Amino acid sequence: MTESSGPATAPVPFGVRLHRALEERGPLCVGIDPHPALLAEWGLNDDAGGLERFARTTVEALADRVAVLKPQAAFFERFGSRGVAVLERVTSEARAAGALVLMDAKRGDIGHTMEAYADTFLHPASSLFSDALTVSPYLGYGSLDPAVRRAREHGGGLFVLALTSNPEGREVQRARAAGGGDVASAVLDRLRAENAGEPPLGSFGAVVGATLGDLSEYDLAIGGPLLAPGIGAQGATPADLPGVFGAAARAVLPSVSRGVLRQGPEMSGLRDSAARLVESVRAAVN
Amino acid sequence: MTESSGPATAPVPFGVRLHRALEERGPLCVGIDPHPALLAEWGLNDDAGGLERFARTTVEALADRVAVLKPQAAFFERFGSRGVAVLERVTSEARAAGALVLMDAKRGDIGHTMEAYADTFLHPASSLFSDALTVSPYLGYGSLDPAVRRAREHGGGLFVLALTSNPEGREVQRARAAGGGDVASAVLDRLRAENAGEPPLGSFGAVVGATLGDLSEYDLAIGGPLLAPGIGAQGATPADLPGVFGAAARAVLPSVSRGVLRQGPEMSGLRDSAARLVESVRAAVN
């Protein structure tokens, strides 16, 4: 991969761009999760053609109005290189229409390999260049450094898995780390340090499930965004956000997938359900 | 993805196939890690063409003699769909030549998404169908269930990250889980249960770094293989294996990347270095 010559001015940090998008478009992230059952509901084949139709329809309906679109890499990778070609197209079309693209790929590795994942998703020369990437800290928060560096260089963002919405996550995320707190707290602390001095919103976020109930034992004020999956099909509602996130609720980026996608393939169904959700979230957290 | 009609007989489990390959070809896994510096050392461009030349040369040199080849997905994904097309070709050519392919992608997610990753790498209808996959348990061991199921259905294997070779890994992997042991022990216990009653070797392995020094506090006898990265460039040698793995050293699949790949692009350099390593490992663990 050759370095792009790029603009001489520093890129605008992801946190600044996200803050602006949330003000302008409202607090919502819509996941693009074309799983087989949804393709069937839309009357599409479970193949690369069906995938492309599904994903591009979603982009066409939402990329000019929703703050963040979040393609789930797994559902594209299922179709190998053909699926990844669709992911490339979806990513660039969504960005061109003004949405921020958060690639939900949950990558995590060390050294040169982590750097390669960062080059894949956070380097402007890549065909999969995205605004932000979800990453997994099982190999230690420090293993993510190459991605943090790339994000800083090119105005990208990261969302680090902290407290995921699934119950099995507890066994690792709430295990006691050497310092006495648990693994999730240690991740939140590192993100707080990463975002220090970057108001109004830093570029380094956490993934914190909206279905987890009271999280008051955690300091969720990390100075960056909190991606909150679990709204809709998984059982949480916008009205739950203040109870789960407390004072940090205004930094929450609620993420919904099936709740919106099931209203397709008609544009109006997708747009109306996204618009209703934005209003519900605004009403709940303001 | 449509179900392949497939053979009526049950597939041979990965553990059985791996055990046979290790007996016939010797205990070695060679990583295919085409990072930019290695492409340059081989005189290749840092583009999809260079990637293809590098990876297919490695397959041509080694797939008919080394037990396991381990492509590192990140170095292919760097080139987007074109890189993934190379990965498809490398995977199928390596399997056709008789090597087992362990896809090093460290995937980890929940529910339908984990199922989609399992369909990508462990379903025979996929263009990326591999013999085994590395997975990350940060979302809890139970989150990996869809991959465990797919592996059992189609004779595939998994290698779950337990104790990785990098020092930052400690903060998560050695955190204390609810039961009193640490996260890594809990992963090893779950794998032991998965492999119960599947001699000579189960299909569910762990990733345990060869650079970690004395691991006698862990019960590494999980009834499945232990993938041990860290041999060669990262500083461990075959002679270190008995000291690190104790009685479990005979279930170790040592993994080397740069140590072999640096001897290319000549076939003889790649083959001779792999053959020497097999002999060193045999001498050390028998």
Boltz contact constraints between the chains, C-beta under 6 A:
constraints:
  - contact:
      token1: [A, 1]
      token2: [B, 46]
      max_distance: 6.0
  - contact:
      token1: [A, 35]
      token2: [B, 112]
      max_distance: 6.0
  - contact:
      token1: [A, 46]
      token2: [B, 1]
      max_distance: 6.0
  - contact:
      token1: [A, 72]
      token2: [B, 113]
      max_distance: 6.0
  - contact:
      token1: [A, 74]
      token2: [B, 113]
      max_distance: 6.0
  - contact:
      token1: [A, 74]
      token2: [B, 116]
      max_distance: 6.0
  - contact:
      token1: [A, 74]
      token2: [B, 117]
      max_distance: 6.0
  - contact:
      token1: [A, 75]
      token2: [B, 116]
      max_distance: 6.0
  - contact:
      token1: [A, 77]
      token2: [B, 120]
      max_distance: 6.0
  - contact:
      token1: [A, 78]
      token2: [B, 116]
      max_distance: 6.0
  - contact:
      token1: [A, 78]
      token2: [B, 119]
      max_distance: 6.0
  - contact:
      token1: [A, 78]
      token2: [B, 120]
      max_distance: 6.0
  - contact:
      token1: [A, 80]
      token2: [B, 88]
      max_distance: 6.0
  - contact:
      token1: [A, 80]
      token2: [B, 127]
      max_distance: 6.0
  - contact:
      token1: [A, 80]
      token2: [B, 128]
      max_distance: 6.0
  - contact:
      token1: [A, 81]
      token2: [B, 81]
      max_distance: 6.0
  - contact:
      token1: [A, 81]
      token2: [B, 84]
      max_distance: 6.0
  - contact:
      token1: [A, 81]
      token2: [B, 85]
      max_distance: 6.0
  - contact:
      token1: [A, 81]
      token2: [B, 88]
      max_distance: 6.0
  - contact:
      token1: [A, 84]
      token2: [B, 81]
      max_distance: 6.0
  - contact:
      token1: [A, 84]
      token2: [B, 84]
      max_distance: 6.0
  - contact:
      token1: [A, 85]
      token2: [B, 81]
      max_distance: 6.0
  - contact:
      token1: [A, 88]
      token2: [B, 80]
      max_distance: 6.0
  - contact:
      token1: [A, 88]
      token2: [B, 81]
      max_distance: 6.0
  - contact:
      token1: [A, 106]
      token2: [B, 108]
      max_distance: 6.0
  - contact:
      token1: [A, 106]
      token2: [B, 109]
      max_distance: 6.0
  - contact:
      token1: [A, 108]
      token2: [B, 106]
      max_distance: 6.0
  - contact:
      token1: [A, 108]
      token2: [B, 136]
      max_distance: 6.0
  - contact:
      token1: [A, 109]
      token2: [B, 106]
      max_distance: 6.0
  - contact:
      token1: [A, 110]
      token2: [B, 166]
      max_distance: 6.0
  - contact:
      token1: [A, 112]
      token2: [B, 35]
      max_distance: 6.0
  - contact:
      token1: [A, 113]
      token2: [B, 72]
      max_distance: 6.0
  - contact:
      token1: [A, 113]
      token2: [B, 74]
      max_distance: 6.0
  - contact:
      token1: [A, 116]
      token2: [B, 74]
      max_distance: 6.0
  - contact:
      token1: [A, 116]
      token2: [B, 75]
      max_distance: 6.0
  - contact:
      token1: [A, 116]
      token2: [B, 78]
      max_distance: 6.0
  - contact:
      token1: [A, 117]
      token2: [B, 74]
      max_distance: 6.0
  - contact:
      token1: [A, 119]
      token2: [B, 78]
      max_distance: 6.0
  - contact:
      token1: [A, 120]
      token2: [B, 77]
      max_distance: 6.0
  - contact:
      token1: [A, 120]
      token2: [B, 78]
      max_distance: 6.0
  - contact:
      token1: [A, 127]
      token2: [B, 80]
      max_distance: 6.0
  - contact:
      token1: [A, 128]
      token2: [B, 80]
      max_distance: 6.0
  - contact:
      token1: [A, 136]
      token2: [B, 108]
      max_distance: 6.0
  - contact:
      token1: [A, 136]
      token2: [B, 136]
      max_distance: 6.0
  - contact:
      token1: [A, 136]
      token2: [B, 138]
      max_distance: 6.0
  - contact:
      token1: [A, 138]
      token2: [B, 136]
      max_distance: 6.0
  - contact:
      token1: [A, 138]
      token2: [B, 138]
      max_distance: 6.0
  - contact:
      token1: [A, 138]
      token2: [B, 161]
      max_distance: 6.0
  - contact:
      token1: [A, 138]
      token2: [B, 172]
      max_distance: 6.0
  - contact:
      token1: [A, 139]
      token2: [B, 164]
      max_distance: 6.0
  - contact:
      token1: [A, 139]
      token2: [B, 169]
      max_distance: 6.0
  - contact:
      token1: [A, 140]
      token2: [B, 168]
      max_distance: 6.0
  - contact:
      token1: [A, 140]
      token2: [B, 169]
      max_distance: 6.0
  - contact:
      token1: [A, 140]
      token2: [B, 171]
      max_distance: 6.0
  - contact:
      token1: [A, 140]
      token2: [B, 172]
      max_distance: 6.0
  - contact:
      token1: [A, 142]
      token2: [B, 168]
      max_distance: 6.0
  - contact:
      token1: [A, 143]
      token2: [B, 166]
      max_distance: 6.0
  - contact:
      token1: [A, 143]
      token2: [B, 168]
      max_distance: 6.0
  - contact:
      token1: [A, 161]
      token2: [B, 138]
      max_distance: 6.0
  - contact:
      token1: [A, 164]
      token2: [B, 139]
      max_distance: 6.0
  - contact:
      token1: [A, 166]
      token2: [B, 110]
      max_distance: 6.0
  - contact:
      token1: [A, 166]
      token2: [B, 139]
      max_distance: 6.0
  - contact:
      token1: [A, 166]
      token2: [B, 143]
      max_distance: 6.0
  - contact:
      token1: [A, 168]
      token2: [B, 140]
      max_distance: 6.0
  - contact:
      token1: [A, 168]
      token2: [B, 142]
      max_distance: 6.0
  - contact:
      token1: [A, 168]
      token2: [B, 143]
      max_distance: 6.0
  - contact:
      token1: [A, 169]
      token2: [B, 139]
      max_distance: 6.0
  - contact:
      token1: [A, 169]
      token2: [B, 140]
      max_distance: 6.0
  - contact:
      token1: [A, 171]
      token2: [B, 140]
      max_distance: 6.0
  - contact:
      token1: [A, 171]
      token2: [B, 177]
      max_distance: 6.0
  - contact:
      token1: [A, 172]
      token2: [B, 138]
      max_distance: 6.0
  - contact:
      token1: [A, 172]
      token2: [B, 140]
      max_distance: 6.0
  - contact:
      token1: [A, 172]
      token2: [B, 183]
      max_distance: 6.0
  - contact:
      token1: [A, 175]
      token2: [B, 175]
      max_distance: 6.0
  - contact:
      token1: [A, 175]
      token2: [B, 176]
      max_distance: 6.0
  - contact:
      token1: [A, 175]
      token2: [B, 177]
      max_distance: 6.0
  - contact:
      token1: [A, 175]
      token2: [B, 183]
      max_distance: 6.0
  - contact:
      token1: [A, 176]
      token2: [B, 175]
      max_distance: 6.0
  - contact:
      token1: [A, 176]
      token2: [B, 176]
      max_distance: 6.0
  - contact:
      token1: [A, 177]
      token2: [B, 171]
      max_distance: 6.0
  - contact:
      token1: [A, 177]
      token2: [B, 175]
      max_distance: 6.0
  - contact:
      token1: [A, 183]
      token2: [B, 172]
      max_distance: 6.0
  - contact:
      token1: [A, 183]
      token2: [B, 175]
      max_distance: 6.0
